[in-house]
Amino acid sequence: MAFSSTDRPSVSVLIDNFNYGRFLPAALEGALAQSYPVAEILIADDGSTDDSCEVAGSYAARYPRIKALRKANGGQASAFNTAFAASTGDIVCLLDSDDVWKPDKVSQVVEQFAAWPQAGWVRHKMSCADEALKPLGKAVPAFRGSRRIGNNRYAHVEKTLTFTTSAVSLRRGLASVLFPIPERPFRKGPDLYLDFMCGVLGAPGFSLDEELGFYRCHTAQMSKGAGNFRSMVEGEIAMTRAFLSLDACQGYVPTHLYKHEMVAAYLNSGRVLDRQRLRLCASGLASVRRLVTAGQTRLALLQTAKLLYGFLLPRSWIRRQLRLNAWSAA
């Protein structure tokens, strides 16, 4: 669906929630305070056992735009599927209930969709903050500059998108193709599925350099692997492998996956020249050769460098990540 700069497309906000009753009010207040009014806010509670349903119900009773949806626990993808099925907006904006948007987030997203009719998605950066929303001085995801991203399938599958759930918005036409998200393999991290699928579909989009929300960092969040670095690495590997089981990507395996797996092999063996690491490096080079065959020479060189970086990743870096509980999939 395309619309001109004079149109006023309707916007649906899809919120997933599980036992984040303490964070939910801030997420809702941020959505309600948008300078471009959203048409509806759908909260899909994924079987919470805290006061989340009471919080959502109290807001729904005060604001007709808010709909509180309850479902049995099924995971993050299941919650977003429930919210999307009940939505009607021309644009759908995803929001994790522990994150908060800045007031002009929706207006800037709508502006980009109007300016680029071919864009199926818009993403932006999020300012990292602690549990009390105190800024931490860094942002996610780590891309540089505002730009259009075309339909280069290999570049998308190579995770140049790196969607962050609360920073991604979809035009309804594209969202209708992406949803429902497969629930079992993406019980956690449905943003990775959306990320990869936009590449598989060749869906162009727009990346905004602005930080239009706060990404709350705390040990309970899914992306922190419950505060365990090893769990985070293994979780990323499992989700990427799950995606490849759904879509073979023409036999090409994203090189970042091999980097993750080489880190995991090092964590398990403690040896740089571990046999598993050598096998992974050989497999990664096979995928690079596939890029060369497809005429993607420049990307092949870039991914060769990334693969070597993953293989030679210094032990001091891994130890630092273990200390910081911070993992970047870039």
C-alpha positions as CSV (number, residue, x, y, z in Angstrom):
1,M,0.0,0.0,0.0
2,A,1.4,3.4,-1.0
3,F,0.3,6.8,0.2
4,S,1.4,10.3,-0.5
5,S,2.9,12.8,2.0
6,T,-0.6,14.3,2.3
7,D,-2.2,11.1,3.4
8,R,-2.8,10.3,7.1
9,P,-2.1,6.5,7.3
10,S,-3.5,4.8,10.4
11,V,-0.9,3.3,12.7
12,S,-1.3,0.2,14.9
13,V,1.1,-0.5,17.8
14,L,1.7,-4.1,18.6
15,I,3.0,-4.8,22.1
16,D,4.1,-8.2,23.4
17,N,4.2,-8.7,27.1
18,F,5.2,-11.4,29.6
19,N,5.6,-10.6,33.3
20,Y,6.7,-7.0,32.6
21,G,3.9,-5.3,34.5
22,R,6.4,-3.0,36.1
23,F,7.6,-1.8,32.7
24,L,4.3,-1.8,30.8
25,P,3.0,1.7,32.0
26,A,6.1,3.5,30.5
27,A,5.7,1.7,27.2
28,L,2.0,2.6,27.0
29,E,2.5,6.2,28.0
30,G,5.2,6.6,25.3
31,A,2.9,5.1,22.7
32,L,0.0,7.4,23.8
33,A,2.2,10.5,23.8
34,Q,3.2,10.3,20.1
35,S,3.0,13.5,18.2
36,Y,1.4,11.6,15.4
37,P,-1.5,9.9,17.1
38,V,-1.7,6.1,16.8
39,A,-5.0,4.6,15.9
40,E,-4.8,1.6,18.2
41,I,-2.5,0.0,20.7
42,L,-2.9,-3.8,21.0
43,I,-1.3,-5.5,24.1
44,A,-1.0,-9.2,23.7
45,D,-0.3,-10.7,27.1
46,D,1.5,-14.0,26.9
47,G,0.2,-15.7,30.0
48,S,1.7,-13.4,32.6
49,T,1.6,-14.4,36.2
50,D,2.4,-10.9,37.6
51,D,0.1,-7.9,37.6
52,S,0.5,-7.3,33.8
53,C,-3.1,-8.1,32.9
54,E,-4.4,-5.7,35.6
55,V,-2.1,-2.9,34.3
56,A,-3.2,-3.6,30.7
57,G,-6.9,-3.7,31.7
58,S,-6.7,-0.5,33.6
59,Y,-5.2,1.4,30.6
60,A,-7.8,-0.2,28.2
61,A,-10.6,1.0,30.5
62,R,-9.3,4.6,30.3
63,Y,-8.2,4.7,26.7
64,P,-10.5,3.4,23.9
65,R,-7.5,3.1,21.6
66,I,-6.0,0.4,23.8
67,K,-7.1,-3.2,23.5
68,A,-5.9,-5.7,26.1
69,L,-5.6,-9.3,24.6
70,R,-4.9,-12.3,26.8
71,K,-3.6,-15.6,25.6
72,A,-1.9,-18.8,27.0
73,N,1.9,-18.6,27.2
74,G,3.4,-19.4,23.8
75,G,6.3,-17.1,23.4
76,Q,7.1,-13.7,21.9
77,A,6.3,-14.6,18.3
78,S,2.9,-16.0,19.4
79,A,2.1,-12.7,21.2
80,F,2.9,-10.6,18.2
81,N,0.9,-12.9,16.0
82,T,-2.1,-12.4,18.3
83,A,-1.7,-8.6,18.2
84,F,-1.3,-8.4,14.5
85,A,-4.4,-10.6,13.8
86,A,-6.4,-8.0,15.8
87,S,-4.8,-4.9,14.1
88,T,-6.1,-2.8,11.3
89,G,-3.5,-0.1,10.7
90,D,-1.9,0.8,7.4
91,I,1.4,0.7,9.3
92,V,2.2,-1.6,12.2
93,C,4.9,-0.7,14.7
94,L,6.3,-3.4,17.0
95,L,7.1,-2.6,20.7
96,D,8.5,-4.7,23.4
97,S,6.8,-3.9,26.7
98,D,10.1,-3.1,28.5
99,D,11.1,-0.4,25.9
100,V,9.9,3.2,25.5
101,W,9.5,5.4,22.4
102,K,10.3,9.0,22.1
103,P,7.4,11.3,21.2
104,D,8.3,11.8,17.5
105,K,9.0,8.2,16.7
106,V,5.8,7.4,14.8
107,S,5.8,10.8,13.0
108,Q,9.3,10.1,11.6
109,V,8.4,6.6,10.6
110,V,5.3,7.7,8.8
111,E,7.3,10.5,7.1
112,Q,9.8,7.9,5.7
113,F,7.0,5.6,4.4
114,A,5.4,8.6,2.6
115,A,8.8,9.7,1.1
116,W,9.7,6.1,-0.1
117,P,6.6,4.4,-1.4
118,Q,8.7,1.3,-2.3
119,A,9.8,0.8,1.3
120,G,8.1,-2.1,3.1
121,W,9.9,-1.5,6.4
122,V,11.5,1.3,8.4
123,R,13.9,0.9,11.3
124,H,15.7,3.3,13.5
125,K,18.2,3.3,16.4
126,M,17.3,2.9,20.0
127,S,19.2,4.6,22.9
128,C,20.4,2.0,25.4
129,A,19.2,2.7,29.0
130,D,19.3,0.9,32.3
131,E,16.3,-0.4,34.1
132,A,15.4,3.0,35.4
133,L,15.7,4.4,31.8
134,K,19.0,6.2,32.6
135,P,20.9,6.5,29.2
136,L,24.0,4.3,28.9
137,G,25.7,6.3,26.2
138,K,25.3,3.8,23.4
139,A,22.7,2.7,20.8
140,V,21.4,-0.4,19.0
141,P,21.5,-1.5,16.3
142,A,25.0,-0.5,15.3
143,F,24.5,0.7,11.7
144,R,25.7,4.1,10.4
145,G,23.7,6.8,8.7
146,S,20.2,7.1,7.3
147,R,19.9,5.2,4.0
148,R,17.7,3.2,1.8
149,I,18.4,-0.5,1.7
150,G,17.5,-2.2,-1.6
151,N,16.5,-5.7,-2.5
152,N,20.0,-7.4,-2.4
153,R,19.0,-10.7,-1.1
154,Y,22.5,-11.7,0.0
155,A,23.2,-8.4,1.8
156,H,19.9,-8.8,3.7
157,V,20.5,-12.4,4.7
158,E,24.0,-11.3,5.9
159,K,22.2,-9.3,8.6
160,T,22.9,-5.8,7.4
161,L,19.4,-5.1,8.8
162,T,19.7,-6.3,12.4
163,F,16.2,-5.4,13.3
164,T,15.6,-4.5,16.9
165,T,11.9,-5.3,17.7
166,S,10.9,-1.9,19.2
167,A,12.6,-0.1,16.3
168,V,10.9,-1.8,13.4
169,S,7.7,-0.7,11.5
170,L,6.1,-2.5,8.6
171,R,3.8,-1.4,5.8
172,R,0.7,-3.6,6.1
173,G,1.2,-5.2,2.7
174,L,4.6,-6.6,3.7
175,A,3.4,-7.4,7.3
176,S,0.6,-9.5,5.8
177,V,3.2,-11.6,4.1
178,L,5.5,-11.9,7.1
179,F,2.8,-12.8,9.6
180,P,2.1,-15.1,11.3
181,I,5.6,-15.6,12.5
182,P,6.5,-19.3,13.0
183,E,5.9,-19.7,16.7
184,R,7.9,-22.7,17.8
185,P,11.3,-21.8,16.4
186,F,10.9,-18.1,17.2
187,R,9.4,-18.4,20.6
188,K,12.2,-15.9,21.4
189,G,13.6,-13.4,18.9
190,P,10.9,-13.0,16.2
191,D,12.8,-9.9,15.1
192,L,15.4,-12.2,13.7
193,Y,12.8,-13.9,11.6
194,L,11.5,-10.6,10.3
195,D,15.0,-9.5,9.6
196,F,15.9,-12.5,7.5
197,M,12.5,-12.8,5.7
198,C,12.8,-9.2,4.5
199,G,16.0,-10.3,2.8
200,V,14.5,-13.5,1.4
201,L,11.6,-11.5,0.0
202,G,13.8,-8.8,-1.4
203,A,11.8,-6.2,0.5
204,P,13.5,-2.8,0.4
205,G,13.3,-0.5,3.4
206,F,14.8,2.6,5.1
207,S,17.2,2.9,8.0
208,L,16.9,6.0,10.1
209,D,20.1,7.1,12.0
210,E,18.0,8.8,14.7
211,E,17.6,7.2,18.2
212,L,13.8,7.3,18.5
213,G,13.4,5.2,21.7
214,F,14.9,3.7,24.7
215,Y,16.1,0.1,24.7
216,R,16.0,-1.0,28.3
217,C,18.9,-3.2,29.3
218,H,18.2,-5.6,32.2
219,T,19.1,-9.2,33.1
220,A,15.6,-10.5,32.6
221,Q,15.3,-9.5,28.9
222,M,15.2,-12.3,26.3
223,S,18.1,-10.8,24.3
224,K,20.4,-11.0,27.3
225,G,20.0,-14.8,27.6
226,A,19.1,-14.3,31.3
227,G,22.4,-12.6,31.8
228,N,24.4,-15.5,30.4
229,F,26.8,-14.8,27.5
230,R,27.1,-18.4,26.4
231,S,23.3,-18.7,26.4
232,M,23.1,-15.6,24.2
233,V,25.5,-17.0,21.6
234,E,23.9,-20.4,21.6
235,G,20.4,-18.8,21.3
236,E,21.5,-16.7,18.2
237,I,22.9,-19.9,16.6
238,A,19.7,-21.9,17.3
239,M,17.4,-19.2,15.9
240,T,19.5,-18.7,12.7
241,R,19.7,-22.4,12.2
242,A,15.9,-22.6,12.7
243,F,15.4,-20.0,10.0
244,L,17.6,-21.9,7.6
245,S,15.5,-25.0,8.2
246,L,12.4,-22.9,7.0
247,D,14.1,-21.2,4.1
248,A,17.3,-22.6,2.6
249,C,18.4,-19.2,1.2
250,Q,19.5,-20.9,-2.0
251,G,22.1,-22.9,0.0
252,Y,23.9,-19.8,1.3
253,V,24.6,-19.8,5.0
254,P,25.1,-16.3,6.6
255,T,28.7,-15.9,7.5
256,H,27.9,-14.2,10.9
257,L,26.5,-17.6,11.9
258,Y,29.9,-19.3,11.5
259,K,31.4,-16.5,13.5
260,H,28.9,-17.2,16.3
261,E,29.6,-21.0,16.1
262,M,33.3,-20.5,16.2
263,V,33.0,-18.4,19.3
264,A,30.8,-21.2,20.9
265,A,33.4,-23.8,19.9
266,Y,36.1,-21.8,21.5
267,L,34.0,-21.4,24.7
268,N,33.6,-25.2,24.8
269,S,37.2,-26.2,24.0
270,G,39.3,-23.2,24.9
271,R,41.5,-23.8,21.8
272,V,41.8,-21.5,18.8
273,L,42.8,-24.4,16.5
274,D,39.9,-26.6,17.6
275,R,38.8,-29.1,14.9
276,Q,35.2,-27.8,15.0
277,R,36.4,-24.3,14.4
278,L,38.5,-25.4,11.4
279,R,35.5,-27.2,10.0
280,L,33.3,-24.1,10.5
281,C,35.9,-22.0,8.8
282,A,35.9,-24.3,5.8
283,S,32.1,-24.3,5.6
284,G,32.1,-20.5,5.8
285,L,34.5,-20.2,2.9
286,A,32.2,-22.4,0.9
287,S,29.4,-19.9,1.4
288,V,31.8,-17.1,0.4
289,R,32.5,-19.0,-2.9
290,R,28.8,-19.1,-3.5
291,L,28.7,-15.3,-3.3
292,V,31.5,-15.1,-5.8
293,T,29.6,-17.4,-8.1
294,A,26.5,-15.2,-7.8
295,G,28.6,-12.2,-8.8
296,Q,28.6,-10.7,-5.3
297,T,32.4,-10.1,-5.3
298,R,32.4,-7.1,-3.0
299,L,30.2,-8.8,-0.4
300,A,32.3,-12.0,-0.7
301,L,35.4,-10.0,0.2
302,L,33.6,-8.4,3.1
303,Q,32.4,-11.7,4.4
304,T,35.9,-13.3,4.0
305,A,37.2,-10.6,6.3
306,K,34.4,-11.2,8.8
307,L,35.0,-15.0,8.7
308,L,38.7,-14.5,9.4
309,Y,37.9,-12.1,12.2
310,G,35.6,-14.7,13.8
311,F,38.3,-17.3,13.5
312,L,41.1,-15.2,14.9
313,L,38.9,-13.4,17.5
314,P,41.3,-12.8,20.4
315,R,40.6,-14.6,23.6
316,S,40.8,-11.3,25.5
317,W,37.8,-10.1,23.5
318,I,35.8,-13.2,24.5
319,R,36.8,-12.9,28.1
320,R,35.7,-9.2,28.0
321,Q,32.3,-10.3,26.6
322,L,31.9,-12.8,29.4
323,R,32.5,-10.0,31.9
324,L,30.2,-7.5,30.3
325,N,27.4,-9.9,29.2
326,A,27.3,-8.0,26.0
327,W,27.0,-9.6,22.6
328,S,26.8,-7.9,19.2
329,A,25.5,-9.8,16.2
330,A,27.0,-7.3,13.8
